[in-house]
Amino acid sequence: MNQKRRMIVLAEGRFSPLRSKTANGAIVYLREQVLAIIDSTKAGQTAQQVLGYGGHIPVVKSLKEGLKFKPNALLIGIAPSGGRLPDAWREMIKTAIRNKLDILNGLHTILSDDPEFAALAKEHHCTITDWRKIPLISEVVSQGNWRTRRAKAILTVGTDCNIGKMTTMLEVHKEFLNRGLKSDFIGTGQTGMMISRKGISVDAIIGDYIAGSIEKEIDESEKEKFDYIFVEGQGSLTHQGYSGVTLGLIHGTMPDAMLICHQPTRLKDDYAIPLPDINRLIRLHEEVVNIFRPTKIVGIGINSIGLTDQQSDAEAKKLEDATGLPAVDAFRFGGKKLADALLKYFRVPIDE
């Protein structure tokens, strides 16, 4: 993203730790670009008060109030189920364009294909970025290029959806970079793409092309001479609604190693079905890949939202005892433990 971008973020009625992933990702990883959050239900609070992080970024009640910060872009900061543009937001987006704001959009509704939005953007010299608009060059079938891949590909998977796969991966990738390793991060959803400035939104891809589209991204990363390629996970193999994109990502990545993400306090999924035992899920993910090639889940990324640091540590210890794998909330405590686990698995010397 343009480092001079000054964003206000639309999260009306949904700004919260779990319902505004795109807004939250921007606050954490592009904080210097975020001026304010629009959510009339939490106006007057700060990001810190709502999320527990984000400092003094204010929450305002309207676009008009947000314009006082002199933004040059409006980020749509939520991704509701189904990913469609709420009708009530049309006028707000048109007003933003009339005020010469670029529109940054991760919804399934492709705003640049909307004649009214497109005409307004042209008139006011604005751009509309649609992260879920898929280029034709990404509509490809997998070729099985993992068989000749030199770089190590790492994928996050999860015991459920919306459980911290992107955040865990970004923190471990950051740790690799801090160690001077040639590490890349490939976004596979709108938030990851916004942060990394590369990738493909796999949940907008035709089913036949999911594996091929991410394989293509990995191939391009390897051509750039990266040694470690971190692929953002999506969905969950055991989630009835979004398992398809997860399986496509697994087959497209054919990971050399995986990290599994888990929220200890979450007992059921969206369908009120109890989450399976984590050891069973570890075996399931490994077997899906082991049909083709050997791989392992080598660590657990914890989502300990709502817990204290001490409680998070206690839950990590329980998971380590149950699985024999290192576990940590990388967002709270950093990616060192999981980075060490990956490098040990790859038999790379670790600098203490």
Secondary structure, DSSP 8 states (H G I E B T S, - for coil): --TT--EEEE-TTT-STTT-HHHHHHHHHSGGGEEEEE-GGGTT-BHHHHHS-STT-BEES-HHHHGGG--SEEEE----TT----GGGHHHHHHHHHTT-EEEE-SSS-GGG-HHHHHHHHHTT--EEETT---GGG------GGGG--SEEEEEEESSSSSSHHHHHHHHHHHHHHTT--EEEEB-SHHHHHHHS-B--GGGS-GGGHHHHHHHHHHHHHHTT-SEEEE---S-TT-TTTHHHHHHHHHHH--SEEEEEE-TT--B-TTS-B---HHHHHHHHHHHHHTTS---EEEEEE--TTS-HHHHHHHHHHHHHHHSS-EE-HHHH-SHHHHHHHHHHTT-----
